[in-house]
Amino acid sequence: MGKIIGIDLGTTNSCVSVMEGNEP
């Protein structure tokens, strides 16, 4: 779900990726 929200907002994607640590 985090990835979908991140992609949707775009900016959040960076925050989500850092929090999840899955993508750079």
MMTF fields as JSON, N, C-alpha, C and O atoms, coordinates in Angstrom:
{
  "mmtfVersion": "1.0.0",
  "mmtfProducer": "UNKNOWN",
  "numBonds": 95,
  "numAtoms": 96,
  "numGroups": 24,
  "numChains": 1,
  "numModels": 1,
  "chainsPerModel": [1],
  "groupsPerChain": [24],
  "chainIdList": ["A"],
  "bondAtomList": [4, 2, 8, 6, 12, 10, 16, 14, 20, 18, 24, 22, 28, 26, 32, 30, 36, 34, 40, 38, 44, 42, 48, 46, 52, 50, 56, 54, 60, 58, 64, 62, 68, 66, 72, 70, 76, 74, 80, 78, 84, 82, 88, 86, 92, 90],
  "bondOrderList": [1, 1, 1, 1, 1, 1, 1, 1, 1, 1, 1, 1, 1, 1, 1, 1, 1, 1, 1, 1, 1, 1, 1],
  "groupList": [{"groupName": "MET", "atomNameList": ["N", "CA", "C", "O"], "elementList": ["N", "C", "C", "O"], "formalChargeList": [0, 0, 0, 0], "bondAtomList": [1, 0, 2, 1, 3, 2], "bondOrderList": [1, 1, 2], "singleLetterCode": "M", "chemCompType": "L-PEPTIDE LINKING"}, {"groupName": "GLY", "atomNameList": ["N", "CA", "C", "O"], "elementList": ["N", "C", "C", "O"], "formalChargeList": [0, 0, 0, 0], "bondAtomList": [1, 0, 2, 1, 3, 2], "bondOrderList": [1, 1, 2], "singleLetterCode": "G", "chemCompType": "PEPTIDE LINKING"}, {"groupName": "LYS", "atomNameList": ["N", "CA", "C", "O"], "elementList": ["N", "C", "C", "O"], "formalChargeList": [0, 0, 0, 0], "bondAtomList": [1, 0, 2, 1, 3, 2], "bondOrderList": [1, 1, 2], "singleLetterCode": "K", "chemCompType": "L-PEPTIDE LINKING"}, {"groupName": "ILE", "atomNameList": ["N", "CA", "C", "O"], "elementList": ["N", "C", "C", "O"], "formalChargeList": [0, 0, 0, 0], "bondAtomList": [1, 0, 2, 1, 3, 2], "bondOrderList": [1, 1, 2], "singleLetterCode": "I", "chemCompType": "L-PEPTIDE LINKING"}, {"groupName": "ASP", "atomNameList": ["N", "CA", "C", "O"], "elementList": ["N", "C", "C", "O"], "formalChargeList": [0, 0, 0, 0], "bondAtomList": [1, 0, 2, 1, 3, 2], "bondOrderList": [1, 1, 2], "singleLetterCode": "D", "chemCompType": "L-PEPTIDE LINKING"}, {"groupName": "LEU", "atomNameList": ["N", "CA", "C", "O"], "elementList": ["N", "C", "C", "O"], "formalChargeList": [0, 0, 0, 0], "bondAtomList": [1, 0, 2, 1, 3, 2], "bondOrderList": [1, 1, 2], "singleLetterCode": "L", "chemCompType": "L-PEPTIDE LINKING"}, {"groupName": "THR", "atomNameList": ["N", "CA", "C", "O"], "elementList": ["N", "C", "C", "O"], "formalChargeList": [0, 0, 0, 0], "bondAtomList": [1, 0, 2, 1, 3, 2], "bondOrderList": [1, 1, 2], "singleLetterCode": "T", "chemCompType": "L-PEPTIDE LINKING"}, {"groupName": "ASN", "atomNameList": ["N", "CA", "C", "O"], "elementList": ["N", "C", "C", "O"], "formalChargeList": [0, 0, 0, 0], "bondAtomList": [1, 0, 2, 1, 3, 2], "bondOrderList": [1, 1, 2], "singleLetterCode": "N", "chemCompType": "L-PEPTIDE LINKING"}, {"groupName": "SER", "atomNameList": ["N", "CA", "C", "O"], "elementList": ["N", "C", "C", "O"], "formalChargeList": [0, 0, 0, 0], "bondAtomList": [1, 0, 2, 1, 3, 2], "bondOrderList": [1, 1, 2], "singleLetterCode": "S", "chemCompType": "L-PEPTIDE LINKING"}, {"groupName": "CYS", "atomNameList": ["N", "CA", "C", "O"], "elementList": ["N", "C", "C", "O"], "formalChargeList": [0, 0, 0, 0], "bondAtomList": [1, 0, 2, 1, 3, 2], "bondOrderList": [1, 1, 2], "singleLetterCode": "C", "chemCompType": "L-PEPTIDE LINKING"}, {"groupName": "VAL", "atomNameList": ["N", "CA", "C", "O"], "elementList": ["N", "C", "C", "O"], "formalChargeList": [0, 0, 0, 0], "bondAtomList": [1, 0, 2, 1, 3, 2], "bondOrderList": [1, 1, 2], "singleLetterCode": "V", "chemCompType": "L-PEPTIDE LINKING"}, {"groupName": "GLU", "atomNameList": ["N", "CA", "C", "O"], "elementList": ["N", "C", "C", "O"], "formalChargeList": [0, 0, 0, 0], "bondAtomList": [1, 0, 2, 1, 3, 2], "bondOrderList": [1, 1, 2], "singleLetterCode": "E", "chemCompType": "L-PEPTIDE LINKING"}, {"groupName": "PRO", "atomNameList": ["N", "CA", "C", "O"], "elementList": ["N", "C", "C", "O"], "formalChargeList": [0, 0, 0, 0], "bondAtomList": [1, 0, 2, 1, 3, 2], "bondOrderList": [1, 1, 2], "singleLetterCode": "P", "chemCompType": "L-PEPTIDE LINKING"}],
  "groupTypeList": [0, 1, 2, 3, 3, 1, 3, 4, 5, 1, 6, 6, 7, 8, 9, 10, 8, 10, 0, 11, 1, 7, 11, 12],
  "groupIdList": [1, 2, 3, 4, 5, 6, 7, 8, 9, 10, 11, 12, 13, 14, 15, 16, 17, 18, 19, 20, 21, 22, 23, 24],
  "secStructList": [7, 2, 2, 2, 2, 2, 2, 2, 2, 1, 2, 2, 2, 2, 2, 2, 2, 2, 2, 2, 7, 1, 7, 7],
  "xCoordList": [0.845, 0.0, 0.875, 0.541, 1.968, 2.865, 3.337, 3.421, 3.648, 4.15, 3.063, 3.339, 1.827, 0.731, 0.562, 0.449, 0.545, 0.388, 1.552, 1.362, 2.749, 3.939, 3.851, 4.096, 3.501, 3.412, 2.308, 2.451, 1.206, 0.079, 0.508, 0.241, 1.175, 1.589, 2.896, 3.135, 3.734, 5.001, 6.053, 7.078, 5.798, 6.789, 6.86, 7.941, 5.708, 5.689, 6.477, 7.014, 6.545, 7.243, 8.639, 9.078, 9.338, 10.695, 10.64, 11.432, 9.707, 9.608, 9.272, 9.889, 8.309, 7.894, 9.058, 9.314, 9.762, 10.879, 11.924, 12.482, 12.195, 13.202, 12.696, 13.457, 11.402, 10.847, 10.853, 11.264, 10.396, 10.352, 11.748, 12.07, 12.576, 13.943, 13.971, 14.968, 12.877, 12.844, 13.43, 14.19, 13.079, 13.6, 14.385, 14.133, 15.334, 16.196, 15.432, 16.007],
  "yCoordList": [-1.2, 0.0, 1.243, 2.238, 1.194, 2.365, 2.761, 3.946, 1.759, 2.087, 2.798, 3.781, 2.304, 2.92, 4.377, 5.268, 4.615, 5.989, 6.838, 7.975, 6.291, 7.054, 7.419, 8.563, 6.445, 6.72, 7.75, 8.63, 7.634, 8.54, 9.973, 10.88, 10.165, 11.529, 11.889, 13.052, 10.894, 11.164, 11.581, 10.915, 12.685, 13.148, 12.155, 11.863, 11.643, 10.698, 9.442, 8.773, 9.127, 7.91, 7.884, 6.844, 9.014, 9.067, 8.758, 7.958, 9.389, 9.166, 7.703, 7.06, 7.188, 5.799, 4.862, 3.947, 5.085, 4.199, 4.234, 3.195, 5.4, 5.518, 4.791, 4.07, 4.973, 4.321, 2.809, 2.071, 2.348, 0.91, 0.375, -0.759, 1.192, 0.764, -0.274, -0.976, -0.378, -1.352, -0.753, -1.413, 0.501, 1.121, 2.373, 2.993, 2.754, 3.915, 5.234, 6.306],
  "zCoordList": [0.0, 0.0, 0.0, -0.643, 0.7, 0.753, -0.63, -0.952, -1.453, -2.798, -3.599, -4.287, -3.51, -4.282, -3.854, -4.696, -2.535, -2.042, -2.523, -2.957, -2.446, -2.863, -4.332, -4.714, -5.149, -6.593, -6.839, -7.688, -6.091, -6.292, -6.007, -6.794, -4.876, -4.522, -5.214, -5.538, -5.437, -6.119, -5.103, -4.952, -4.407, -3.431, -2.269, -1.757, -1.865, -0.745, -1.095, -0.211, -2.371, -2.802, -2.186, -1.696, -2.206, -1.646, -0.153, 0.345, 0.564, 2.013, 2.275, 3.125, 1.556, 1.764, 1.498, 2.28, 0.402, 0.052, 1.158, 1.512, 1.704, 2.77, 4.005, 4.651, 4.349, 5.54, 5.356, 6.252, 4.191, 3.957, 3.672, 4.029, 3.029, 2.731, 1.626, 1.457, 0.868, -0.23, -1.493, -2.202, -1.782, -3.007, -2.659, -1.626, -3.505, -3.239, -3.392, -3.204]
}
